[in-house]
Amino acid sequence: MTIFIEAHEGKSLPELLIPGIKKALIALDTLGTAKETAKRGLRVLRSFIGAVKIKVEGIEYGLSIAPEKGTADSGDLEADLSELLLSLGEAARSSATPIAILVDELQNLAEKEFSALIMAIHRLNQKSHPLILIGAGLPQIIGLAGNSKSYAERLFRFPEIGALHEKDAEAALVSPAKAVGVRFENSAVAQILKVTERYPYFLQQWAHEAWNIADGDIIRAADVFTAHNNAIAELDKSFFKVRFDRCTPAEKAYMRAMSELGNGSHRSGDIATMMGVKTASVAPVRGKLIKKGMIYSPSFGDTLFTVPLFGEYMKRTMAFKKRSARKAQVSEREGEDSE
């Protein structure tokens, strides 16, 4: 059984989890072996809803059942979420029905919520209940998890999903085309893999543009070369622009200075030097960019864009002016003070 949620700033973790947990417990309640534990789980859920005091559509969720007094009703999210998921785990065990909670965009959880979720999974693990958390998010989730609970590194595995391996990237281009009688020249494949850095979305974009330009059933390197500007223009007005528009002037200035240093990761101090400011003065800006998923830290003190080619986009989009970030920070602080 699965409970899927996508974390975002508009809703709290309890709001996201409650509908799926309710649905799972009602389904388990129909199974004879889990009837008692499922009913208790629904009572615990009723207690939890009352404790978190969230006001969302259908807050009662059709639960006319009495709450389980003294359980998941303290108002402390860490304690209450643990009790709720433990009751779900007990029902899952009684029915021999494993449950997976799937969380996308994990980095969007508030620190307190992330901590509560990790603690709850730790409790479930200690009890050996058949419930697992599978999350996906940007690279900063490793640091966020470690900061929330020191044991998170032992509790979870953190497989990295980045650029495709060369053979997989080649197959992503060649196999779908072959199925409809179209062939990529080897040189065309090599050129796409190089320019996209094997980033999945970019592979799609370049292949799409090259396909539209090619005449006949063979896609050649010349077609890829011609398609390049079309692919860049499409990314600039959609994929890159959406990310760019989410950022403040100070954050844009930081990324512009970072792009001036070239491809690859850069030391925080080097970026600050490029901007003409002290490292400490732009540390809050760097932190906000990491939270927004624009950059991440592959190792302590290093900074890297989360998607390839974004540095080149920054160069195309805005001019570099030393100390521009300092001015932007001052105006941003003034705006915050006026608010």
VEXPAFI-606377 format. One record per residue: x, y, z of N, C-alpha, C in turn; residue in three letters; residue number from 1. Coordinates in steps of 0.05 Angstrom, whole numbers. Example, Ala and Ser with C-alpha at 12.3 -4.5 7.8 and 13.67 -1.06 7.14 Angstrom:
% VEXPAFI-606377
ATOM   n_east   n_north     n_up   ca_east   ca_north    ca_up   c_east   c_north     c_up   residu   num
ATOM      264      -114      156       246        -90      156      264       -66      156      ALA     1
ATOM      257       -45      142       273        -21      143      258         1      157      SER     2
//
This chain:
% VEXPAFI-606377
ATOM   n_east   n_north     n_up   ca_east   ca_north    ca_up   c_east   c_north     c_up   residu   num
ATOM       17       -24        0         0          0        0       18        25        0      MET     1
ATOM       10        46      -14        26         70      -16       11        95       -7      THR     2
ATOM       25       113        5        14        140       11       33       160       -2      ILE     3
ATOM       23       174      -22        40        192      -37       33       221      -31      PHE     4
ATOM       54       237      -25        50        266      -21       73       281      -35      ILE     5
ATOM       67       306      -42        87        324      -53       89       348      -35      GLU     6
ATOM      112       351      -22       115        373       -3      117       399      -17      ALA     7
ATOM      104       419       -6       106        446      -17      100       467        5      HIS     8
ATOM      106       492       -1       104        512       20       75       519       27      GLU     9
ATOM       56       511       10        29        519       15       14       502       36      GLY    10
ATOM       25       479       43        12        461       62       32       449       82      LYS    11
ATOM       23       445      106        40        432      126       41       402      122      SER    12
ATOM       61       389      134        64        360      132       39       346      142      LEU    13
ATOM       27       354      166         2        340      174      -20       342      154      PRO    14
ATOM      -24       365      142       -45        368      122      -41       349       98      GLU    15
ATOM      -16       345       91        -9        328       68      -13       299       75      LEU    16
ATOM       -6       291       99        -7        263      107      -34       252      115      LEU    17
ATOM      -50       269      127       -75        260      139      -94       245      119      ILE    18
ATOM      -99       256       95      -117        242       77     -107       214       69      PRO    19
ATOM      -81       211       64       -71        185       56      -71       165       79      GLY    20
ATOM      -65       174      103       -65        157      126      -94       147      132      ILE    21
ATOM     -113       166      130      -141        159      134     -149       137      114      LYS    22
ATOM     -143       142       89      -150        123       68     -138        95       73      LYS    23
ATOM     -112        95       82       -99         69       87     -111        55      110      ALA    24
ATOM     -118        69      132      -129         57      155     -157        46      150      LEU    25
ATOM     -173        60      134      -200         51      127     -198        25      110      ILE    26
ATOM     -178        24       92      -174          0       76     -165       -23       93      ALA    27
ATOM     -148       -18      113      -139        -40      131     -161       -49      149      LEU    28
ATOM     -180       -31      155      -202        -37      173     -221       -58      160      ASP    29
ATOM     -220       -61      134      -237        -80      121     -225      -109      122      THR    30
ATOM     -200      -110      130      -187       -136      133     -191      -147      161      LEU    31
ATOM     -201      -170      163      -207       -182      188     -184      -183      208      GLY    32
ATOM     -160      -189      198      -137       -192      215     -128      -165      228      THR    33
ATOM     -135      -142      215      -125       -117      225     -148       -99      236      ALA    34
ATOM     -171      -110      239      -194        -94      246     -190       -78      272      LYS    35
ATOM     -181       -90      292      -178        -76      318     -155       -55      316      GLU    36
ATOM     -133       -63      305      -110        -44      304     -117       -21      284      THR    37
ATOM     -132       -26      263      -139         -5      244     -159        14      258      ALA    38
ATOM     -178         4      273      -197         21      287     -182        39      308      LYS    39
ATOM     -163        27      321      -147         43      340     -132        64      325      ARG    40
ATOM     -121        57      302      -107         76      285     -124       100      277      GLY    41
ATOM     -149        95      271      -168        116      264     -174       134      288      LEU    42
ATOM     -175       122      311      -179        138      336     -155       156      341      ARG    43
ATOM     -131       144      337      -107        160      340     -105       182      320      VAL    44
ATOM     -114       177      295      -115        197      275     -134       220      283      LEU    45
ATOM     -156       212      294      -175        233      304     -163       250      325      ARG    46
ATOM     -148       238      343      -133        253      364     -113       272      351      SER    47
ATOM      -98       262      331       -78        277      318      -89       302      304      PHE    48
ATOM     -112       298      290      -125        320      276     -133       342      296      ILE    49
ATOM     -143       334      319      -151        354      340     -126       368      351      GLY    50
ATOM     -104       354      353       -80        365      366      -66       385      348      ALA    51
ATOM      -64       379      322       -49        397      304      -65       422      297      VAL    52
ATOM      -92       421      301      -109        444      297     -106       458      270      LYS    53
ATOM     -105       441      249      -103        452      222     -131       458      211      ILE    54
ATOM     -133       479      196      -159        487      185     -157       483      154      LYS    55
ATOM     -166       461      145      -165        455      116     -192       444      108      VAL    56
ATOM     -197       442       82      -222        431       72     -225       403       82      GLU    57
ATOM     -248       397       94      -254        370      103     -237       362      127      GLY    58
ATOM     -233       380      146      -215        375      168     -224       350      184      ILE    59
ATOM     -250       346      185      -260        322      200     -255       297      185      GLU    60
ATOM     -252       299      159      -246        275      142     -266       253      147      TYR    61
ATOM     -290       260      154      -311        240      158     -306       222      182      GLY    62
ATOM     -289       231      200      -283        214      224     -302       221      247      LEU    63
ATOM     -323       206      250      -341        210      272     -332       194      296      SER    64
ATOM     -311       178      293      -301        161      314     -289       178      336      ILE    65
ATOM     -291       168      361      -280        182      384     -250       181      383      ALA    66
ATOM     -236       202      393      -207        202      393     -196       182      414      PRO    67
ATOM     -171       175      409      -156        158      428     -143       176      448      GLU    68
ATOM     -156       181      471      -146        201      490     -119       193      501      LYS    69
ATOM     -101       213      502       -74        209      513      -54       199      492      GLY    70
ATOM      -63       196      467       -45        187      446      -46       207      422      THR    71
ATOM      -23       217      414       -21        235      391      -37       260      395      ALA    72
ATOM      -41       269      420       -57        293      424      -43       314      442      ASP    73
ATOM      -16       312      443        -1        330      460        3       358      447      SER    74
ATOM        1       359      421         7        385      407       36       387      400      GLY    75
ATOM       53       368      408        81        367      400       83       349      375      ASP    76
ATOM       90       362      352        90        347      327      108       323      327      LEU    77
ATOM      131       324      339       149        301      340      137       278      354      GLU    78
ATOM      126       283      377       114        261      393       88       251      380      ALA    79
ATOM       71       269      370        46        261      359       48       246      333      ASP    80
ATOM       66       256      315        69        242      289       80       214      293      LEU    81
ATOM       98       211      312       109        185      318       87       166      327      SER    82
ATOM       70       176      345        47        159      355       29       152      332      GLU    83
ATOM       23       171      314         5        166      292       16       144      273      LEU    84
ATOM       42       148      266        54        129      247       58       101      260      LEU    85
ATOM       63       101      286        65         75      300       39        60      299      LEU    86
ATOM       17        75      302       -10         61      301      -15        51      273      SER    87
ATOM       -6        66      253        -9         57      225        9        32      220      LEU    88
ATOM       33        33      232        51         10      229       40       -15      242      GLY    89
ATOM       27       -11      265        15        -35      279       -7       -47      262      GLU    90
ATOM      -23       -30      249       -45        -40      232      -33       -54      208      ALA    91
ATOM      -12       -43      197         1        -56      174       13       -83      181      ALA    92
ATOM       24       -85      205        35       -111      214       13      -131      218      ARG    93
ATOM       -9      -123      231       -31       -141      236      -43      -153      211      SER    94
ATOM      -43      -137      190       -54       -147      164      -34      -158      145      SER    95
ATOM       -8      -158      154        14       -167      136       13      -151      110      ALA    96
ATOM        9      -124      112         7       -107       89       28       -85       92      THR    97
ATOM       51       -88       78        71        -67       80       61       -40       68      PRO    98
ATOM       70       -18       80        62          9       71       86        25       65      ILE    99
ATOM       86        40       43       107         58       35       96        86       35      ALA   100
ATOM      108       104       50       102        133       48      121       146       28      ILE   101
ATOM      111       156        7       128        168      -14      126       198      -13      LEU   102
ATOM      148       212       -9       148        241       -7      166       253      -29      VAL   103
ATOM      153       268      -46       169        282      -67      174       311      -57      ASP   104
ATOM      196       323      -68       204        350      -61      209       352      -31      GLU   105
ATOM      223       333      -20       228        330        9      240       355       21      LEU   106
ATOM      256       369        5       270        393       15      252       416       23      GLN   107
ATOM      226       414       14       207        435       21      195       433       48      ASN   108
ATOM      200       411       62       189        408       89      203       428      108      LEU   109
ATOM      188       439      126       199        456      147      218       439      164      ALA   110
ATOM      238       452      176       258        437      192      244       421      214      GLU   111
ATOM      225       432      228       211        418      249      196       394      239      LYS   112
ATOM      184       397      215       169        375      203      187       352      194      GLU   113
ATOM      210       360      182       230        340      173      240       324      198      PHE   114
ATOM      245       339      219       255        326      244      234       307      255      SER   115
ATOM      209       315      255       187        298      265      184       272      248      ALA   116
ATOM      186       276      222       183        253      204      206       233      208      LEU   117
ATOM      231       243      211       254        225      215      251       210      241      ILE   118
ATOM      242       225      262       239        212      288      218       190      287      MET   119
ATOM      196       195      273       175        175      271      184       150      257      ALA   120
ATOM      200       154      235       210        131      221      230       115      238      ILE   121
ATOM      245       130      254       264        117      272      249        99      292      HIS   122
ATOM      227       109      303       211         93      322      199        68      308      ARG   123
ATOM      190        72      283       179         49      268      200        28      263      LEU   124
ATOM      224        38      257       247         20      252      253         3      277      ASN   125
ATOM      253        17      300       258          3      325      238       -19      330      GLN   126
ATOM      213       -14      323       191        -34      327      190       -54      304      LYS   127
ATOM      205       -51      283       205        -69      260      178       -70      247      SER   128
ATOM      163       -48      247       138        -48      233      142       -46      202      HIS   129
ATOM      125       -58      187       129        -58      157      120       -32      144      PRO   130
ATOM      133       -10      152       127         16      140      153        30      133      LEU   131
ATOM      155        40      109       180         52       99      175        79       88      ILE   132
ATOM      195        97       91       194        124       79      213       124       55      LEU   133
ATOM      202       132       32       219        136        8      215       165       -1      ILE   134
ATOM      236       181        0       234        209       -7      252       216      -30      GLY   135
ATOM      244       237      -44       261        247      -66      263       278      -63      ALA   136
ATOM      286       288      -69       289        317      -66      316       326      -77      GLY   137
ATOM      321       351      -74       346        363      -83      369       355      -65      LEU   138
ATOM      394       359      -74       417        349      -59      419       358      -30      PRO   139
ATOM      407       381      -22       410        390        5      396       373       26      GLN   140
ATOM      379       353       17       365        338       36      383       321       54      ILE   141
ATOM      407       315       45       426        300       62      434       317       85      ILE   142
ATOM      441       342       80       448        361      101      425       367      120      GLY   143
ATOM      401       371      108       378        377      124      371       354      143      LEU   144
ATOM      373       329      133       368        306      149      388       303      172      ALA   145
ATOM      413       307      166       434        306      186      431       327      207      GLY   146
ATOM      423       351      199       419        373      218      395       368      236      ASN   147
ATOM      374       355      225       350        350      240      355       329      262      SER   148
ATOM      366       306      253       372        284      272      399       272      265      LYS   149
ATOM      417       270      284       444        259      278      443       231      269      SER   150
ATOM      423       215      277       421        187      269      409       183      241      TYR   151
ATOM      401       205      228       389        202      202      408       189      182      ALA   152
ATOM      434       194      185       453        183      166      454       152      168      GLU   153
ATOM      449       142      192       448        113      196      421       101      189      ARG   154
ATOM      400       117      191       373        107      187      366       104      158      LEU   155
ATOM      377       123      141       369        123      113      393       118       95      PHE   156
ATOM      387       110       70       406        109       49      400       133       31      ARG   157
ATOM      421       145       20       418        169        4      431       165      -24      PHE   158
ATOM      418       149      -41       428        146      -68      426       172      -84      PRO   159
ATOM      446       178      -99       446        203     -115      435       197     -143      GLU   160
ATOM      417       214     -152       407        211     -179      416       237     -194      ILE   161
ATOM      435       234     -212       445        257     -226      444       253     -256      GLY   162
ATOM      465       260     -270       466        256     -299      465       226     -305      ALA   163
ATOM      453       219     -328       452        191     -336      480       181     -343      LEU   164
ATOM      484       155     -339       509        143     -350      508       145     -380      HIS   165
ATOM      532       145     -392       534        149     -421      517       130     -437      GLU   166
ATOM      517       104     -430       502         84     -445      472        89     -442      LYS   167
ATOM      463        97     -418       435        102     -413      426       127     -429      ASP   168
ATOM      443       148     -429       437        172     -443      435       167     -473      ALA   169
ATOM      453       151     -483       452        143     -512      427       128     -518      GLU   170
ATOM      420       109     -501       395         93     -505      370       111     -505      ALA   171
ATOM      370       131     -487       347        149     -486      342       164     -512      ALA   172
ATOM      364       169     -527       362        182     -553      355       162     -575      LEU   173
ATOM      371       141     -576       371        123     -599      347       104     -599      VAL   174
ATOM      339        93     -576       318         72     -576      291        82     -585      SER   175
ATOM      281       105     -574       254        114     -584      254       120     -613      PRO   176
ATOM      276       132     -623       278        139     -652      278       114     -669      ALA   177
ATOM      293        94     -660       296         69     -675      268        55     -678      LYS   178
ATOM      252        58     -657       226         44     -657      208        55     -679      ALA   179
ATOM      213        79     -689       196         90     -710      213        94     -736      VAL   180
ATOM      235        79     -738       250         80     -763      268       103     -767      GLY   181
ATOM      276       117     -746       294        140     -748      321       133     -734      VAL   182
ATOM      342       142     -746       369        135     -736      385       161     -729      ARG   183
ATOM      398       160     -706       417        182     -699      445       173     -709      PHE   184
ATOM      459       191     -722       487        186     -728      503       186     -701      GLU   185
ATOM      524       170     -700       540        169     -676      551       197     -668      ASN   186
ATOM      559       212     -688       569        239     -682      548       257     -671      SER   187
ATOM      523       253     -679       500        269     -669      495       262     -640      ALA   188
ATOM      496       236     -633       492        227     -606      514       239     -588      VAL   189
ATOM      539       237     -597       562        247     -581      559       277     -576      ALA   190
ATOM      549       292     -596       547        321     -593      525       328     -572      GLN   191
ATOM      502       313     -574       481        318     -554      490       312     -526      ILE   192
ATOM      503       289     -523       513        281     -496      532       301     -485      LEU   193
ATOM      548       313     -502       568        332     -492      555       358     -483      LYS   194
ATOM      537       369     -500       526        395     -494      506       394     -471      VAL   195
ATOM      492       372     -468       472        369     -447      483       360     -420      THR   196
ATOM      508       350     -421       521        338     -398      504       315     -387      GLU   197
ATOM      489       302     -405       472        278     -400      451       284     -379      ARG   198
ATOM      443       309     -376       420        316     -359      394       308     -372      TYR   199
ATOM      378       291     -359       355        279     -373      336       299     -388      PRO   200
ATOM      329       320     -375       310        339     -388      323       352     -413      TYR   201
ATOM      349       358     -411       362        370     -433      365       351     -457      PHE   202
ATOM      369       325     -451       370        305     -472      344       306     -488      LEU   203
ATOM      322       307     -474       296        309     -487      294       334     -505      GLN   204
ATOM      303       357     -494       300        382     -508      317       383     -534      GLN   205
ATOM      342       374     -532       359        374     -556      350       354     -577      TRP   206
ATOM      341       330     -567       332        310     -586      306       320     -600      ALA   207
ATOM      289       333     -585       264        344     -597      270       364     -619      HIS   208
ATOM      289       383     -613       295        404     -633      309       392     -657      GLU   209
ATOM      328       373     -652       342        360     -675      323       344     -692      ALA   210
ATOM      304       331     -679       284        315     -694      268       333     -713      TRP   211
ATOM      260       356     -703       243        375     -719      259       387     -743      ASN   212
ATOM      285       389     -739       302        402     -760      310       381     -781      ILE   213
ATOM      315       356     -773       325        336     -791      306       331     -814      ALA   214
ATOM      318       327     -838       303        321     -862      308       292     -869      ASP   215
ATOM      287       276     -867       291        247     -872      292       231     -847      GLY   216
ATOM      302       206     -850       301        187     -827      328       185     -813      ASP   217
ATOM      346       204     -818       372        204     -805      377       231     -792      ILE   218
ATOM      383       231     -766       390        256     -751      420       258     -750      ILE   219
ATOM      431       279     -762       460        282     -765      470       303     -745      ARG   220
ATOM      497       303     -743       510        323     -726      503       351     -734      ALA   221
ATOM      501       356     -760       494        383     -770      466       391     -760      ALA   222
ATOM      448       372     -758       421        378     -748      422       386     -718      ASP   223
ATOM      439       372     -703       442        379     -675      455       406     -672      VAL   224
ATOM      474       413     -689       487        439     -688      466       461     -694      PHE   225
ATOM      450       457     -714       429        476     -721      408       479     -699      THR   226
ATOM      402       456     -686       382        456     -665      390       469     -639      ALA   227
ATOM      416       473     -636       427        483     -611      414       509     -602      HIS   228
ATOM      413       529     -620       401        555     -612      372       553     -605      ASN   229
ATOM      357       535     -620       329        531     -613      325       520     -585      ASN   230
ATOM      342       500     -579       341        487     -552      347       507     -530      ALA   231
ATOM      368       523     -534       376        543     -514      353       564     -511      ILE   232
ATOM      342       573     -533       321        593     -532      296       582     -517      ALA   233
ATOM      290       557     -521       267        545     -508      272       543     -478      GLU   234
ATOM      296       534     -470       303        532     -442      303       560     -429      LEU   235
ATOM      314       580     -443       316        607     -432      288       618     -425      ASP   236
ATOM      268       613     -442       242        625     -437      224       608     -419      LYS   237
ATOM      232       584     -413       216        567     -396      231       557     -372      SER   238
ATOM      246       536     -376       260        522     -354      278       540     -338      PHE   239
ATOM      295       555     -351       314        573     -336      299       597     -324      PHE   240
ATOM      282       609     -340       268        634     -331      251       629     -307      LYS   241
ATOM      237       607     -305       221        601     -282      238       600     -257      VAL   242
ATOM      261       588     -259       279        587     -236      290       615     -229      ARG   243
ATOM      298       630     -249       309        656     -246      289       675     -233      PHE   244
ATOM      264       674     -241       243        692     -231      236       688     -202      ASP   245
ATOM      244       665     -191       238        659     -163      257       673     -144      ARG   246
ATOM      278       685     -155       300        695     -138      299       725     -135      CYS   247
ATOM      309       735     -112       311        763     -106      335       775     -121      THR   248
ATOM      337       802     -122       360        815     -135      386       806     -122      PRO   249
ATOM      387       804      -96       412        795      -83      420       767      -90      ALA   250
ATOM      400       749      -92       405        722     -100      414       720     -129      GLU   251
ATOM      402       736     -147       410        736     -175      439       746     -177      LYS   252
ATOM      446       767     -161       473        777     -162      493       757     -153      ALA   253
ATOM      486       741     -133       504        720     -123      509       699     -145      TYR   254
ATOM      487       690     -158       490        670     -179      505       681     -204      MET   255
ATOM      501       707     -209       516        719     -231      546       720     -226      ARG   256
ATOM      553       726     -201       581        726     -194      593       698     -195      ALA   257
ATOM      576       679     -186       585        650     -187      589       642     -216      MET   258
ATOM      572       650     -234       575        642     -262      600       654     -275      SER   259
ATOM      609       677     -264       633        690     -275      658       674     -270      GLU   260
ATOM      657       657     -250       680        640     -243      682       615     -261      LEU   261
ATOM      662       610     -278       663        588     -297      648       563     -287      GLY   262
ATOM      650       542     -302       636        517     -295      648       503     -271      ASN   263
ATOM      633       485     -260       643        470     -237      636       483     -210      GLY   264
ATOM      645       471     -188       639        481     -162      660       502     -154      SER   265
ATOM      651       521     -136       669        543     -128      667       547      -98      HIS   266
ATOM      689       556      -87       690        561      -58      673       586      -52      ARG   267
ATOM      659       585      -29       642        608      -22      659       633      -20      SER   268
ATOM      683       631      -10       700        655       -8      707       667      -35      GLY   269
ATOM      711       650      -55       718        659      -82      694       674      -94      ASP   270
ATOM      670       664      -89       646        678      -99      643       705      -86      ILE   271
ATOM      647       706      -60       645        732      -46      666       751      -56      ALA   272
ATOM      691       742      -60       712        759      -71      705       770      -98      THR   273
ATOM      693       753     -115       684        762     -141      664       784     -139      MET   274
ATOM      647       782     -118       626        803     -114      637       828     -101      MET   275
ATOM      661       825      -89       673        848      -75      661       852      -47      GLY   276
ATOM      653       830      -34       641        831       -7      655       810       10      VAL   277
ATOM      649       811       36       659        790       54      641       765       53      LYS   278
ATOM      654       742       57       639        717       56      615       717       74      THR   279
ATOM      619       726       99       598        726      119      574       743      111      ALA   280
ATOM      579       764       96       557        782       89      537       770       69      SER   281
ATOM      547       751       53       529        738       33      522       710       40      VAL   282
ATOM      530       701       64       523        674       73      492       670       74      ALA   283
ATOM      477       690       84       448        686       84      436       683       56      PRO   284
ATOM      447       698       37       438        696        9      444       668       -1      VAL   285
ATOM      467       657        4       475        630       -5      455       610        8      ARG   286
ATOM      449       614       34       431        595       47      403       595       35      GLY   287
ATOM      393       619       27       367        620       14      367       607      -13      LYS   288
ATOM      389       610      -28       391        597      -54      392       567      -52      LEU   289
ATOM      405       557      -31       406        528      -27      377       518      -20      ILE   290
ATOM      363       533       -3       336        526        5      317       525      -20      LYS   291
ATOM      321       544      -38       305        546      -62      312       525      -83      LYS   292
ATOM      335       511      -78       343        490      -97      358       501     -121      GLY   293
ATOM      368       525     -120       383        537     -142      412       527     -143      MET   294
ATOM      423       524     -119       451        515     -116      451       494      -94      ILE   295
ATOM      474       480      -92       477        462      -69      507       461      -63      TYR   296
ATOM      513       448      -40       540        446      -31      549       417      -33      SER   297
ATOM      565       410      -55       574        382      -58      594       374      -36      PRO   298
ATOM      607       393      -24       625        389       -2      627       414       14      SER   299
ATOM      637       413       38       637        437       56      651       461       43      PHE   300
ATOM      636       483       41       647        508       31      646       510        1      GLY   301
ATOM      638       489      -13       636        490      -43      608       495      -51      ASP   302
ATOM      605       507      -75       578        514      -85      576       506     -114      THR   303
ATOM      554       494     -122       550        485     -149      520       489     -157      LEU   304
ATOM      515       497     -182       488        500     -191      475       472     -192      PHE   305
ATOM      449       470     -186       436        445     -185      430       434     -213      THR   306
ATOM      429       451     -233       426        441     -261      448       452     -278      VAL   307
ATOM      458       436     -297       479        446     -315      469       468     -333      PRO   308
ATOM      487       483     -344       482        505     -363      469       530     -351      LEU   309
ATOM      463       529     -325       450        552     -313      469       576     -311      PHE   310
ATOM      494       570     -307       514        592     -305      515       608     -332      GLY   311
ATOM      514       593     -354       514        606     -380      489       623     -384      GLU   312
ATOM      466       613     -374       441        628     -375      444       654     -360      TYR   313
ATOM      456       653     -336       460        677     -320      476       698     -336      MET   314
ATOM      496       689     -350       513        708     -366      496       720     -389      LYS   315
ATOM      479       705     -400       462        715     -422      441       735     -412      ARG   316
ATOM      433       731     -387       410        745     -377      416       772     -363      THR   317
ATOM      438       773     -350       445        798     -335      475       804     -336      MET   318
ATOM      481       829     -336       509        837     -336      521       834     -309      ALA   319
ATOM      547       829     -308       561        826     -282      572       853     -273      PHE   320
ATOM      565       861     -248       575        885     -237      586       879     -209      LYS   321
ATOM      611       884     -205       622        879     -179      609       896     -158      LYS   322
ATOM      604       884     -135       590        897     -112      560       901     -116      ARG   323
ATOM      550       890     -138       521        893     -143      505       879     -122      SER   324
ATOM      516       857     -111       501        842      -91      498       857      -65      ALA   325
ATOM      520       873      -58       519        889      -34      496       909      -35      ARG   326
ATOM      494       923      -58       473        942      -61      445       929      -60      LYS   327
ATOM      444       905      -73       418        891      -73      411       882      -44      ALA   328
ATOM      431       874      -29       425        866       -1      415       889       15      GLN   329
ATOM      427       913       11       419        937       27      390       943       20      VAL   330
ATOM      383       944       -6       356        950      -14      336       929       -4      SER   331
ATOM      345       904       -4       328        882        5      322       885       35      GLU   332
ATOM      343       892       50       339        896       79      321       919       85      ARG   333
ATOM      324       941       69       307        964       72      278       957       67      GLU   334
ATOM      274       940       47       247        931       40      235       915       63      GLY   335
ATOM      251       897       75       242        881       97      235       898      121      GLU   336
ATOM      252       919      126       247        937      149      221       952      145      ASP   337
ATOM      216       961      121       191        976      116      166       959      119      SER   338
ATOM      169       933      112       147        914      116      142       910      146      GLU   339
//
